[in-house]
Amino acid sequence: MRFVIADFEGRPHEVTPEDFSANELVGREGLGGCAMNAIFVTTTIPYVNTPHVGFALELVQVDCIVRWQRQRRYDVFFLSEADENTIKNVAVARERGINPAELYETNASAFRALIDRLSISTNTFIRMSSDRHHLGACKFWEA
């Protein structure tokens, strides 16, 4: 399994799970001034139109990496999220004859329940429509 991640200057790096602790990956200073043992992991951002087995598989795979790194005493922050801001979600809601907001609420809850049912060790789950996400995105773009 290989991943592509970006460092804090936006440079892409192709890595395997074994590489996540490599000093060369984050540089000698660490992750933007964080301790060398700090790792941030996120899943892809699934559309909330339908929970599916592909996302469940991704959760389990990422959780294996996260738990392994935590056993190695790395400080890991594991984020998962749901994207509600897509035209595909609106189309699915129309097909089902419901309001898009109703689809978002139902399916975002289903994605969160999937994480709980699989005992995935996320630190947090965030919805793209939440105030918390909006404030974080604004701070990111202002930096």
N, CA, C and O atoms as a MOPAC input file, in Angstrom:
PM7 MOZYME 1SCF
protein

 N      0.84600 1    -1.16300 1     0.00000 1
 C      0.00000 1     0.00000 1     0.00000 1
 C      0.89500 1     1.23100 1     0.00000 1
 O      1.83600 1     1.31900 1     0.78900 1
 N      0.60200 1     2.18600 1    -0.88900 1
 C      1.38100 1     3.41500 1    -0.98200 1
 C      0.42700 1     4.61300 1    -0.87800 1
 O     -0.72900 1     4.54000 1    -1.29500 1
 N      0.92500 1     5.69400 1    -0.32600 1
 C      0.16200 1     6.91900 1    -0.16400 1
 C      0.97100 1     8.08000 1    -0.71300 1
 O      2.19800 1     8.01000 1    -0.77700 1
 N      0.29800 1     9.13600 1    -1.10700 1
 C      0.96700 1    10.37900 1    -1.45200 1
 C      0.51300 1    11.40500 1    -0.42700 1
 O     -0.68200 1    11.63300 1    -0.24200 1
 N      1.48400 1    12.01700 1     0.23400 1
 C      1.17500 1    13.05600 1     1.21000 1
 C      1.95900 1    14.30000 1     0.83600 1
 O      2.93000 1    14.23000 1     0.08300 1
 N      1.53700 1    15.42900 1     1.36300 1
 C      2.24200 1    16.69100 1     1.11100 1
 C      2.86500 1    17.16000 1     2.41300 1
 O      2.27300 1    17.02200 1     3.48300 1
 N      4.07000 1    17.71800 1     2.31300 1
 C      4.68700 1    18.29200 1     3.49500 1
 C      4.14300 1    19.71500 1     3.67800 1
 O      3.25600 1    20.14100 1     2.93900 1
 N      4.67400 1    20.44500 1     4.66200 1
 C      4.13500 1    21.76500 1     4.96200 1
 C      4.45400 1    22.81400 1     3.90600 1
 O      3.91800 1    23.92100 1     3.96100 1
 N      5.31000 1    22.49200 1     2.95200 1
 C      5.57100 1    23.39300 1     1.84000 1
 C      4.85400 1    22.94100 1     0.58100 1
 O      5.08700 1    23.49200 1    -0.49400 1
 N      3.97700 1    21.93600 1     0.70000 1
 C      3.17900 1    21.47500 1    -0.42900 1
 C      3.86900 1    20.48500 1    -1.34800 1
 O      3.30800 1    20.10800 1    -2.37700 1
 N      5.08600 1    20.05000 1    -0.99400 1
 C      5.79100 1    19.08500 1    -1.83700 1
 C      5.20600 1    17.69300 1    -1.61200 1
 O      5.05000 1    17.27200 1    -0.46600 1
 N      4.87700 1    16.96300 1    -2.69900 1
 C      4.31700 1    15.62100 1    -2.53300 1
 C      5.40300 1    14.60000 1    -2.20900 1
 O      6.53800 1    14.71800 1    -2.67000 1
 N      5.04400 1    13.60500 1    -1.41800 1
 C      5.94600 1    12.50500 1    -1.07000 1
 C      5.15400 1    11.20300 1    -1.18700 1
 O      4.06600 1    11.08500 1    -0.62300 1
 N      5.69300 1    10.23300 1    -1.91300 1
 C      5.06700 1     8.91200 1    -1.98400 1
 C      5.63800 1     8.08300 1    -0.84700 1
 O      6.85600 1     7.95900 1    -0.71400 1
 N      4.76300 1     7.51500 1    -0.02700 1
 C      5.20800 1     6.80300 1     1.16800 1
 C      4.45200 1     5.49700 1     1.35000 1
 O      3.39100 1     5.28900 1     0.76100 1
 N      5.01100 1     4.62700 1     2.16900 1
 C      4.35500 1     3.40100 1     2.61100 1
 C      4.09500 1     3.56400 1     4.10300 1
 O      4.62000 1     4.50200 1     4.70400 1
 N      3.31200 1     2.69500 1     4.72300 1
 C      3.07900 1     2.83700 1     6.17100 1
 C      4.37100 1     2.84300 1     6.98200 1
 O      4.44400 1     3.51300 1     8.01200 1
 N      5.37800 1     2.11800 1     6.54300 1
 C      6.64600 1     2.07100 1     7.26700 1
 C      7.36500 1     3.42100 1     7.24100 1
 O      8.18500 1     3.69900 1     8.11600 1
 N      7.06500 1     4.25800 1     6.24900 1
 C      7.74200 1     5.54500 1     6.10000 1
 C      7.21000 1     6.63000 1     7.02900 1
 O      7.84900 1     7.67200 1     7.17600 1
 N      6.06600 1     6.41400 1     7.65400 1
 C      5.42800 1     7.49200 1     8.38300 1
 C      6.24300 1     8.02200 1     9.54300 1
 O      5.97300 1     9.12300 1    10.02200 1
 N      7.22900 1     7.28100 1    10.01000 1
 C      8.05400 1     7.77100 1    11.10800 1
 C      9.42100 1     8.24900 1    10.63700 1
 O     10.24600 1     8.64600 1    11.46000 1
 N      9.67600 1     8.22100 1     9.34500 1
 C     10.99600 1     8.57200 1     8.82600 1
 C     11.28300 1    10.05300 1     9.01500 1
 O     10.44600 1    10.89500 1     8.69000 1
 N     12.46700 1    10.37800 1     9.54300 1
 C     12.85100 1    11.77200 1     9.73800 1
 C     12.90600 1    12.52600 1     8.41800 1
 O     12.59800 1    13.71700 1     8.37200 1
 N     13.29700 1    11.84100 1     7.34100 1
 C     13.40600 1    12.50500 1     6.04400 1
 C     12.05500 1    13.02100 1     5.56700 1
 O     11.99300 1    13.97400 1     4.79000 1
 N     10.97500 1    12.40000 1     6.02500 1
 C      9.64200 1    12.78000 1     5.57500 1
 C      9.24900 1    14.15900 1     6.08700 1
 O      8.63500 1    14.93900 1     5.35900 1
 N      9.59400 1    14.46000 1     7.31500 1
 C      9.17300 1    15.71700 1     7.91800 1
 C     10.31800 1    16.68900 1     8.13800 1
 O     10.09000 1    17.82400 1     8.55900 1
 N     11.53300 1    16.27100 1     7.86500 1
 C     12.67700 1    17.14400 1     8.08200 1
 C     13.14800 1    17.09200 1     9.51900 1
 O     12.45000 1    16.57200 1    10.38900 1
 N     14.31000 1    17.61900 1     9.76600 1
 C     14.90000 1    17.52800 1    11.09300 1
 C     14.13800 1    18.36300 1    12.12900 1
 O     14.19800 1    18.06900 1    13.32300 1
 N     13.41900 1    19.40500 1    11.67900 1
 C     12.69900 1    20.27000 1    12.61900 1
 C     11.37500 1    19.67400 1    13.05200 1
 O     10.77000 1    20.16300 1    14.00500 1
 N     10.90900 1    18.63700 1    12.38500 1
 C      9.62200 1    18.04600 1    12.72800 1
 C      8.50500 1    18.66400 1    11.92100 1
 O      8.74600 1    19.39900 1    10.96400 1
 N      7.29700 1    18.36400 1    12.30800 1
 C      6.11000 1    18.81900 1    11.58900 1
 C      5.78200 1    20.25600 1    11.97900 1
 O      5.03900 1    20.48900 1    12.93200 1
 N      6.32600 1    21.20000 1    11.25600 1
 C      5.99900 1    22.60200 1    11.49800 1
 C      6.25300 1    23.04500 1    12.92300 1
 O      5.48200 1    23.83300 1    13.47100 1
 N      7.31000 1    22.56000 1    13.52900 1
 C      7.61300 1    22.92200 1    14.90500 1
 C      7.03700 1    21.96600 1    15.92900 1
 O      7.31700 1    22.10900 1    17.12000 1
 N      6.23400 1    20.98700 1    15.50200 1
 C      5.69700 1    19.99300 1    16.42500 1
 C      6.79400 1    19.00500 1    16.78500 1
 O      7.84800 1    18.97400 1    16.15100 1
 N      6.54300 1    18.22100 1    17.77900 1
 C      7.49100 1    17.17400 1    18.15300 1
 C      7.66400 1    16.21300 1    16.98000 1
 O      6.74700 1    16.02400 1    16.18000 1
 N      8.83700 1    15.61200 1    16.88600 1
 C      9.12300 1    14.69400 1    15.78200 1
 C      8.19600 1    13.49200 1    15.77500 1
 O      8.07300 1    12.81500 1    14.75400 1
 N      7.53900 1    13.21500 1    16.89900 1
 C      6.66400 1    12.05400 1    16.92700 1
 C      5.19400 1    12.41400 1    16.71100 1
 O      4.31800 1    11.61800 1    17.04700 1
 N      4.90400 1    13.59400 1    16.15600 1
 C      3.53200 1    14.01200 1    15.89300 1
 C      3.14400 1    13.68000 1    14.45500 1
 O      3.87100 1    14.00300 1    13.51500 1
 N      1.99300 1    13.03300 1    14.29700 1
 C      1.51200 1    12.64400 1    12.97300 1
 C      0.03700 1    13.02600 1    12.86100 1
 O     -0.74700 1    12.77800 1    13.77700 1
 N     -0.33200 1    13.62800 1    11.73400 1
 C     -1.73000 1    13.93600 1    11.43800 1
 C     -2.18000 1    13.04000 1    10.29800 1
 O     -1.53900 1    12.99800 1     9.24800 1
 N     -3.28700 1    12.31800 1    10.49900 1
 C     -3.79800 1    11.39400 1     9.48900 1
 C     -5.26300 1    11.72000 1     9.24100 1
 O     -6.02500 1    11.96400 1    10.17600 1
 N     -5.64400 1    11.71900 1     7.98000 1
 C     -7.03700 1    11.93300 1     7.62800 1
 C     -7.45800 1    10.95300 1     6.54600 1
 O     -6.63900 1    10.49200 1     5.75200 1
 N     -8.73600 1    10.64400 1     6.52800 1
 C     -9.28500 1     9.82900 1     5.44300 1
 C     -9.58400 1    10.74800 1     4.26900 1
 O     -9.48800 1    11.97000 1     4.38400 1
 N     -9.94400 1    10.15600 1     3.14400 1
 C    -10.47800 1    10.97600 1     2.06500 1
 C    -11.78500 1    11.56700 1     2.55600 1
 O    -12.30100 1    11.16100 1     3.59700 1
 N    -12.31400 1    12.50300 1     1.82600 1
 C    -13.55400 1    13.15100 1     2.24600 1
 C    -14.68700 1    12.57700 1     1.39300 1
 O    -14.86700 1    12.98800 1     0.24700 1
 N    -15.45100 1    11.63200 1     1.94500 1
 C    -16.49600 1    11.00700 1     1.12800 1
 C    -17.70500 1    11.92100 1     0.97100 1
 O    -18.04700 1    12.68600 1     1.87300 1
 N    -18.34300 1    11.82500 1    -0.18900 1
 C    -19.63500 1    12.48000 1    -0.36100 1
 C    -20.61600 1    11.76500 1     0.54100 1
 O    -20.50200 1    10.55600 1     0.74200 1
 N    -21.56900 1    12.48300 1     1.08500 1
 C    -22.52600 1    11.84000 1     1.98900 1
 C    -23.73200 1    11.26700 1     1.25000 1
 O    -24.75500 1    10.97800 1     1.87200 1
 N    -23.62400 1    11.09700 1    -0.07500 1
 C    -24.79300 1    10.59300 1    -0.79300 1
 C    -25.11900 1     9.14400 1    -0.45500 1
 O    -26.29400 1     8.77800 1    -0.45100 1
 N    -24.12000 1     8.30000 1    -0.17000 1
 C    -24.37600 1     6.91500 1     0.20400 1
 C    -23.17200 1     6.34100 1     0.94500 1
 O    -22.07000 1     6.33600 1     0.39600 1
 N    -23.34600 1     5.85700 1     2.17600 1
 C    -22.25200 1     5.13700 1     2.83300 1
 C    -21.96900 1     3.85000 1     2.03800 1
 O    -22.89700 1     3.21700 1     1.53500 1
 N    -20.70500 1     3.46900 1     1.92600 1
 C    -20.38500 1     2.31000 1     1.09500 1
 C    -19.20000 1     1.53200 1     1.65800 1
 O    -18.45700 1     2.02500 1     2.50700 1
 N    -19.04200 1     0.31000 1     1.16700 1
 C    -18.01400 1    -0.59500 1     1.66800 1
 C    -16.60800 1    -0.06200 1     1.37100 1
 O    -15.68000 1    -0.34900 1     2.12600 1
 N    -16.43000 1     0.69600 1     0.30500 1
 C    -15.11900 1     1.25400 1    -0.01300 1
 C    -14.62100 1     2.18600 1     1.07500 1
 O    -13.44100 1     2.16000 1     1.42500 1
 N    -15.50600 1     3.00300 1     1.61100 1
 C    -15.10100 1     3.89800 1     2.68800 1
 C    -14.83900 1     3.10400 1     3.96800 1
 O    -13.92300 1     3.43100 1     4.72100 1
 N    -15.62900 1     2.07400 1     4.21500 1
 C    -15.38400 1     1.21300 1     5.37800 1
 C    -13.99700 1     0.58100 1     5.28700 1
 O    -13.27200 1     0.52400 1     6.28000 1
 N    -13.62900 1     0.10900 1     4.10500 1
 C    -12.30700 1    -0.48300 1     3.90500 1
 C    -11.21600 1     0.54700 1     4.17700 1
 O    -10.22600 1     0.24800 1     4.84500 1
 N    -11.39800 1     1.75100 1     3.66400 1
 C    -10.41000 1     2.80400 1     3.89900 1
 C    -10.26300 1     3.10100 1     5.38500 1
 O     -9.14700 1     3.25900 1     5.88100 1
 N    -11.38700 1     3.18000 1     6.09900 1
 C    -11.33500 1     3.43500 1     7.53700 1
 C    -10.51200 1     2.37200 1     8.26000 1
 O     -9.67200 1     2.69300 1     9.10000 1
 N    -10.75700 1     1.11200 1     7.93000 1
 C    -10.03900 1     0.01500 1     8.59100 1
 C     -8.54800 1     0.07400 1     8.25800 1
 O     -7.70800 1    -0.10900 1     9.13900 1
 N     -8.21900 1     0.32700 1     7.00000 1
 C     -6.80600 1     0.39900 1     6.60600 1
 C     -6.08900 1     1.54300 1     7.32100 1
 O     -4.99700 1     1.36100 1     7.86000 1
 N     -6.70300 1     2.70600 1     7.32100 1
 C     -6.07200 1     3.86300 1     7.97500 1
 C     -5.99000 1     3.63800 1     9.48500 1
 O     -4.99700 1     4.00500 1    10.11300 1
 N     -7.02600 1     3.04000 1    10.06500 1
 C     -7.01200 1     2.77400 1    11.49700 1
 C     -5.88300 1     1.82300 1    11.87800 1
 O     -5.28100 1     1.97400 1    12.94100 1
 N     -5.59300 1     0.85200 1    11.02800 1
 C     -4.46100 1    -0.06000 1    11.28700 1
 C     -3.15400 1     0.71800 1    11.36600 1
 O     -2.34000 1     0.48400 1    12.26000 1
 N     -2.95300 1     1.64700 1    10.42900 1
 C     -1.73400 1     2.46300 1    10.43300 1
 C     -1.68800 1     3.34000 1    11.68200 1
 O     -0.64800 1     3.44700 1    12.33100 1
 N     -2.81700 1     3.96700 1    12.01700 1
 C     -2.88200 1     4.85200 1    13.18100 1
 C     -2.57800 1     4.08700 1    14.46700 1
 O     -1.77900 1     4.54000 1    15.28600 1
 N     -3.21400 1     2.92800 1    14.64600 1
 C     -2.99300 1     2.14300 1    15.86900 1
 C     -1.54100 1     1.66800 1    15.95500 1
 O     -0.95500 1     1.64400 1    17.03700 1
 N     -0.96900 1     1.29200 1    14.81800 1
 C      0.42100 1     0.84500 1    14.79100 1
 C      1.34100 1     1.98500 1    15.21300 1
 O      2.26600 1     1.78300 1    16.00000 1
 N      1.08600 1     3.18700 1    14.68900 1
 C      1.92700 1     4.32800 1    15.04800 1
 C      1.75200 1     4.70000 1    16.51900 1
 O      2.71500 1     5.09900 1    17.17400 1
 N      0.55300 1     4.57500 1    17.03400 1
 C      0.33600 1     4.86600 1    18.45600 1
 C      1.06400 1     3.84800 1    19.33100 1
 O      1.60400 1     4.20800 1    20.37700 1
 N      1.08400 1     2.60700 1    18.92100 1
 C      1.83500 1     1.59300 1    19.67100 1
 C      3.33000 1     1.91100 1    19.66800 1
 O      4.05100 1     1.56100 1    20.60200 1
 N      3.77900 1     2.57100 1    18.62000 1
 C      5.18800 1     2.96300 1    18.51700 1
 C      5.44200 1     4.28400 1    19.25200 1
 O      6.51700 1     4.87300 1    19.14100 1
 N      4.42500 1     4.74000 1    20.00800 1
 C      4.49100 1     5.94000 1    20.84200 1
 C      4.50300 1     7.24000 1    20.04700 1
 O      5.03800 1     8.24800 1    20.50800 1
 N      3.92200 1     7.21800 1    18.86900 1
 C      3.76100 1     8.45000 1    18.11400 1
 C      2.46000 1     9.11500 1    18.54000 1
 O      1.46900 1     8.44300 1    18.82600 1
 N      2.47600 1    10.43700 1    18.57700 1
 C      1.29200 1    11.22000 1    18.90700 1
 C      0.50800 1    11.40500 1    17.61200 1
 O      0.86000 1    12.24800 1    16.78500 1
 N     -0.55100 1    10.62200 1    17.43300 1
 C     -1.29200 1    10.60600 1    16.17700 1
 C     -2.65100 1    11.26200 1    16.37400 1
 O     -3.38700 1    10.93400 1    17.30500 1
 N     -2.97500 1    12.20000 1    15.47400 1
 C     -4.30800 1    12.78800 1    15.43700 1
 C     -4.98700 1    12.27500 1    14.17900 1
 O     -4.50800 1    12.51100 1    13.06900 1
 N     -6.10300 1    11.57100 1    14.34800 1
 C     -6.80500 1    10.89100 1    13.25700 1
 C     -8.15300 1    11.57200 1    13.04400 1
 O     -9.02900 1    11.53500 1    13.90900 1
 N     -8.30000 1    12.19400 1    11.87600 1
 C     -9.50500 1    12.93300 1    11.51800 1
 C    -10.25400 1    12.21800 1    10.40200 1
 O     -9.64600 1    11.74300 1     9.44300 1
 N    -11.56400 1    12.14500 1    10.52700 1
 C    -12.40500 1    11.69500 1     9.42600 1
 C    -13.51100 1    12.73700 1     9.27100 1
 O    -13.83900 1    13.45900 1    10.21200 1
 N    -14.07400 1    12.80000 1     8.07700 1
 C    -15.01900 1    13.87000 1     7.79300 1
 C    -16.03000 1    13.44700 1     6.73700 1
 O    -15.92500 1    12.36900 1     6.15300 1
 N    -17.00500 1    14.30900 1     6.50400 1
 C    -18.00500 1    14.07100 1     5.46100 1
 C    -18.21600 1    15.35600 1     4.68100 1
 O    -18.36400 1    16.42900 1     5.26600 1
 N    -18.23000 1    15.24400 1     3.35100 1
 C    -18.40300 1    16.40600 1     2.48400 1
 C    -19.85800 1    16.51400 1     2.05400 1
 O    -20.39300 1    15.62400 1     1.39300 1
 N    -20.47600 1    17.59800 1     2.43400 1
 C    -21.88200 1    17.81800 1     2.09800 1
 C    -22.05800 1    18.84000 1     0.98000 1
 O    -23.18300 1    19.10800 1     0.55800 1
 N    -20.97400 1    19.40500 1     0.50400 1
 C    -21.05200 1    20.51900 1    -0.43300 1
 C    -20.74700 1    20.10400 1    -1.86600 1
 O    -19.81600 1    20.62600 1    -2.47900 1
 N    -21.51800 1    19.17700 1    -2.39800 1
 C    -21.28700 1    18.73500 1    -3.77500 1
 C    -22.59800 1    18.66300 1    -4.53000 1
 O    -23.65600 1    18.42900 1    -3.94600 1
 N    -22.51600 1    18.86500 1    -5.82400 1
 C    -23.70300 1    18.78200 1    -6.66900 1
 C    -24.23600 1    17.35200 1    -6.73300 1
 O    -25.43300 1    17.14100 1    -6.92400 1
 N    -23.34200 1    16.37000 1    -6.57100 1
 C    -23.76300 1    14.96500 1    -6.58600 1
 C    -24.74500 1    14.68100 1    -5.44300 1
 O    -25.71100 1    13.94000 1    -5.62100 1
 N    -24.49600 1    15.26500 1    -4.28700 1
 C    -25.41800 1    15.08300 1    -3.16600 1
 C    -26.78600 1    15.67400 1    -3.46700 1
 O    -27.80900 1    15.08600 1    -3.11800 1
 N    -26.80800 1    16.82800 1    -4.11000 1
 C    -28.08100 1    17.45700 1    -4.48000 1
 C    -28.83900 1    16.57500 1    -5.46100 1
 O    -30.05300 1    16.40800 1    -5.34500 1
 N    -28.12200 1    16.01300 1    -6.42600 1
 C    -28.76000 1    15.13400 1    -7.41500 1
 C    -29.35500 1    13.89700 1    -6.75600 1
 O    -30.46900 1    13.49100 1    -7.08900 1
 N    -28.62500 1    13.29600 1    -5.82700 1
 C    -29.13000 1    12.10600 1    -5.12900 1
 C    -30.36300 1    12.46800 1    -4.30400 1
 O    -31.33300 1    11.71000 1    -4.28000 1
 N    -30.33700 1    13.60400 1    -3.63500 1
 C    -31.49900 1    14.03200 1    -2.84700 1
 C    -32.71700 1    14.21500 1    -3.75400 1
 O    -33.82500 1    13.80600 1    -3.40700 1
 N    -32.50300 1    14.82600 1    -4.90600 1
 C    -33.62100 1    15.01000 1    -5.84600 1
 C    -34.17000 1    13.67300 1    -6.32200 1
 O    -35.38500 1    13.48900 1    -6.40500 1
 N    -33.26600 1    12.72900 1    -6.63600 1
 C    -33.69800 1    11.39400 1    -7.06300 1
 C    -34.56100 1    10.72700 1    -6.00000 1
 O    -35.51300 1    10.01600 1    -6.32300 1
 N    -34.23400 1    10.95400 1    -4.74300 1
 C    -34.97100 1    10.33900 1    -3.63000 1
 C    -36.18400 1    11.15900 1    -3.20600 1
 O    -36.96300 1    10.73000 1    -2.35500 1
 N    -36.34200 1    12.34800 1    -3.80600 1
 C    -37.48700 1    13.19700 1    -3.48600 1
 C    -37.42400 1    13.81300 1    -2.10500 1
 O    -38.45600 1    14.04500 1    -1.47500 1
 N    -36.20500 1    14.08100 1    -1.62600 1
 C    -36.04200 1    14.69300 1    -0.30500 1
 C    -35.20200 1    15.96100 1    -0.41900 1
 O    -34.54400 1    16.20200 1    -1.43100 1
 N    -35.24000 1    16.75100 1     0.62600 1
 C    -34.44200 1    17.96100 1     0.71100 1
 C    -32.97700 1    17.57900 1     0.89100 1
 O    -32.68600 1    16.65900 1     1.65600 1
 N    -32.02900 1    18.26100 1     0.20600 1
 C    -30.60900 1    17.93600 1     0.38600 1
 C    -30.16000 1    17.96200 1     1.84900 1
 O    -29.35500 1    17.12300 1     2.25500 1
 N    -30.65800 1    18.89600 1     2.63500 1
 C    -30.26900 1    18.97000 1     4.04700 1
 C    -30.67500 1    17.69400 1     4.79800 1
 O    -29.96000 1    17.23700 1     5.69000 1
 N    -31.80900 1    17.13600 1     4.43400 1
 C    -32.26800 1    15.88200 1     5.05200 1
 C    -31.32700 1    14.72800 1     4.68300 1
 O    -30.99300 1    13.89500 1     5.52600 1
 N    -30.90400 1    14.69000 1     3.41400 1
 C    -29.94500 1    13.67600 1     2.97400 1
 C    -28.63100 1    13.82400 1     3.74100 1
 O    -28.06400 1    12.83300 1     4.20100 1
 N    -28.15000 1    15.05300 1     3.87700 1
 C    -26.88900 1    15.29900 1     4.57400 1
 C    -26.96000 1    14.81300 1     6.01700 1
 O    -26.06600 1    14.12000 1     6.50100 1
 N    -28.02900 1    15.18800 1     6.68400 1
 C    -28.18100 1    14.82700 1     8.09800 1
 C    -28.23700 1    13.31500 1     8.28100 1
 O    -27.55600 1    12.76000 1     9.14300 1
 N    -29.04200 1    12.66100 1     7.47400 1
 C    -29.19600 1    11.20500 1     7.57800 1
 C    -27.89600 1    10.48100 1     7.27200 1
 O    -27.46700 1     9.61700 1     8.03600 1
 N    -27.26900 1    10.83000 1     6.15700 1
 C    -26.09100 1    10.07900 1     5.73200 1
 C    -24.82500 1    10.45500 1     6.49400 1
 O    -23.96900 1     9.59700 1     6.71200 1
 N    -24.68500 1    11.71300 1     6.90500 1
 C    -23.52600 1    12.06500 1     7.73500 1
 C    -23.59600 1    11.28600 1     9.04400 1
 O    -22.57600 1    10.82500 1     9.55500 1
 N    -24.79900 1    11.14300 1     9.58000 1
 C    -24.98300 1    10.34000 1    10.79400 1
 C    -24.63800 1     8.87800 1    10.53500 1
 O    -24.08800 1     8.20300 1    11.40500 1
 N    -24.96500 1     8.38800 1     9.33100 1
 C    -24.64100 1     6.99700 1     8.97900 1
 C    -23.12900 1     6.79800 1     8.86600 1
 O    -22.61000 1     5.76200 1     9.28300 1
 N    -22.41700 1     7.77900 1     8.30600 1
 C    -20.96200 1     7.68600 1     8.22500 1
 C    -20.35500 1     7.68100 1     9.63400 1
 O    -19.44900 1     6.89800 1     9.91800 1
 N    -20.85100 1     8.54500 1    10.50000 1
 C    -20.36900 1     8.59900 1    11.88600 1
 C    -20.65900 1     7.27500 1    12.59800 1
 O    -19.81400 1     6.76800 1    13.33600 1
 N    -21.84600 1     6.72100 1    12.37700 1
 C    -22.20900 1     5.44300 1    12.99300 1
 C    -21.31800 1     4.31100 1    12.48900 1
 O    -20.99400 1     3.39500 1    13.24600 1
 N    -20.91900 1     4.36400 1    11.22100 1
 C    -20.01500 1     3.36200 1    10.66000 1
 C    -18.67900 1     3.38100 1    11.40200 1
 O    -18.12600 1     2.32900 1    11.72300 1
 N    -18.17400 1     4.56000 1    11.66600 1
 C    -16.92400 1     4.70500 1    12.40800 1
 C    -17.05900 1     4.08200 1    13.80200 1
 O    -16.16800 1     3.36500 1    14.25700 1
 N    -18.16700 1     4.35800 1    14.46500 1
 C    -18.40000 1     3.80600 1    15.80000 1
 C    -18.56600 1     2.28400 1    15.74600 1
 O    -17.99800 1     1.56800 1    16.57000 1
 N    -19.33400 1     1.79800 1    14.78800 1
 C    -19.59800 1     0.35600 1    14.68100 1
 C    -18.32000 1    -0.43200 1    14.41300 1
 O    -18.16000 1    -1.54000 1    14.92500 1
 N    -17.41100 1     0.12600 1    13.61800 1
 C    -16.15700 1    -0.55000 1    13.29900 1
 C    -15.08000 1    -0.31800 1    14.36700 1
 O    -13.96800 1    -0.83200 1    14.24700 1
 N    -15.40800 1     0.45100 1    15.40600 1
 C    -14.46100 1     0.79100 1    16.48300 1
 C    -13.19500 1     1.45200 1    15.93900 1
 O    -12.08100 1     1.13400 1    16.35500 1
 N    -13.39100 1     2.37200 1    15.00600 1
 C    -12.27400 1     3.10700 1    14.42100 1
 C    -11.82400 1     4.16000 1    15.42500 1
 O    -12.65400 1     4.81800 1    16.05200 1
 N    -10.52500 1     4.32000 1    15.57600 1
 C     -9.96900 1     5.15800 1    16.64400 1
 C     -9.74900 1     6.61300 1    16.23400 1
 O     -8.69100 1     7.17800 1    16.51200 1
 N    -10.73300 1     7.22500 1    15.57600 1
 C    -10.58900 1     8.63000 1    15.19300 1
 C    -10.57600 1     9.52400 1    16.43600 1
 O    -11.18000 1     9.20300 1    17.46000 1
 N     -9.87500 1    10.65000 1    16.31700 1
 C     -9.92700 1    11.65800 1    17.36500 1
 C    -11.16100 1    12.53100 1    17.20200 1
 O    -11.72800 1    13.01800 1    18.18000 1
 N    -11.57100 1    12.72300 1    15.94400 1
 C    -12.75300 1    13.53800 1    15.69400 1
 C    -13.32200 1    13.22600 1    14.31700 1
 O    -12.63500 1    12.70100 1    13.44100 1
 N    -14.58500 1    13.56300 1    14.15400 1
 C    -15.29600 1    13.46300 1    12.88500 1
 C    -15.90100 1    14.83100 1    12.64900 1
 O    -16.55700 1    15.38200 1    13.53300 1
 N    -15.68700 1    15.38600 1    11.46400 1
 C    -16.17700 1    16.73900 1    11.20200 1
 C    -17.00300 1    16.75800 1     9.92800 1
 O    -16.66600 1    16.10700 1     8.94000 1
 N    -18.07500 1    17.50400 1     9.96700 1
 C    -18.90200 1    17.71500 1     8.77900 1
 C    -18.48300 1    19.03300 1     8.14600 1
 O    -18.26300 1    20.02300 1     8.84400 1
 N    -18.37500 1    19.04100 1     6.82200 1
 C    -17.93600 1    20.24400 1     6.12200 1
 C    -18.90000 1    21.41500 1     6.29200 1
 O    -18.52100 1    22.56600 1     6.07700 1
 N    -20.13200 1    21.13100 1     6.67300 1
 C    -21.10600 1    22.20900 1     6.87000 1
 C    -21.08300 1    22.76700 1     8.29700 1
 O    -21.82000 1    23.70600 1     8.59700 1
 N    -20.26000 1    22.21400 1     9.17200 1
 C    -20.26700 1    22.64100 1    10.57100 1
 C    -19.56100 1    23.98300 1    10.75700 1
 O    -18.68900 1    24.36100 1     9.97500 1
 N    -19.95900 1    24.68400 1    11.80100 1
 C    -19.30000 1    25.94300 1    12.15200 1
 C    -17.82700 1    25.70100 1    12.46400 1
 O    -16.97200 1    26.52200 1    12.13300 1
 N    -17.54000 1    24.57700 1    13.10100 1
 C    -16.15700 1    24.23400 1    13.45200 1
 C    -15.29100 1    24.13300 1    12.20200 1
 O    -14.16000 1    24.61700 1    12.19400 1
 N    -15.81200 1    23.50600 1    11.14300 1
 C    -15.05500 1    23.40100 1     9.89400 1
 C    -14.90000 1    24.77800 1     9.24700 1
 O    -13.82100 1    25.12300 1     8.76600 1
 N    -15.96100 1    25.55200 1     9.23700 1
 C    -15.91300 1    26.87900 1     8.62100 1
 C    -14.85400 1    27.75700 1     9.29500 1
 O    -14.06200 1    28.41100 1     8.61500 1
 N    -14.84100 1    27.77000 1    10.63100 1
 C    -13.85300 1    28.57600 1    11.35800 1
 C    -12.43600 1    28.09000 1    11.07900 1
 O    -11.52700 1    28.89700 1    10.88400 1
 N    -12.24600 1    26.77100 1    11.06100 1
 C    -10.91500 1    26.22400 1    10.77900 1
 C    -10.44400 1    26.55200 1     9.37400 1
 O     -9.27900 1    26.89100 1     9.16800 1
 N    -11.35300 1    26.45100 1     8.40000 1
 C    -10.99200 1    26.76300 1     7.01400 1
 C    -10.63800 1    28.23800 1     6.86900 1
 O     -9.69000 1    28.58500 1     6.16500 1
 N    -11.39300 1    29.09800 1     7.52800 1
 C    -11.06700 1    30.53600 1     7.47700 1
 C     -9.69700 1    30.81800 1     8.06600 1
 O     -8.92600 1    31.58700 1     7.49200 1
 N     -9.37800 1    30.20900 1     9.20600 1
 C     -8.05900 1    30.40800 1     9.81400 1
 C     -6.96000 1    29.89300 1     8.89000 1
 O     -5.90900 1    30.52000 1     8.76600 1
 N     -7.20300 1    28.74100 1     8.23500 1
 C     -6.21300 1    28.18600 1     7.33200 1
 C     -5.93300 1    29.15100 1     6.18100 1
 O     -4.77200 1    29.40900 1     5.86600 1
 N     -6.96700 1    29.68100 1     5.55600 1
 C     -6.77200 1    30.54800 1     4.39000 1
 C     -6.25400 1    31.92300 1     4.77500 1
 O     -5.67100 1    32.61400 1     3.94000 1
 N     -6.45300 1    32.33600 1     6.02400 1
 C     -5.90800 1    33.61500 1     6.47900 1
 C     -4.42200 1    33.52100 1     6.81500 1
 O     -3.73000 1    34.53900 1     6.84200 1
 N     -3.93200 1    32.32700 1     7.06700 1
 C     -2.51900 1    32.13700 1     7.48300 1
 C     -1.55900 1    32.45200 1     6.36500 1
 O     -0.34600 1    32.34500 1     6.54400 1

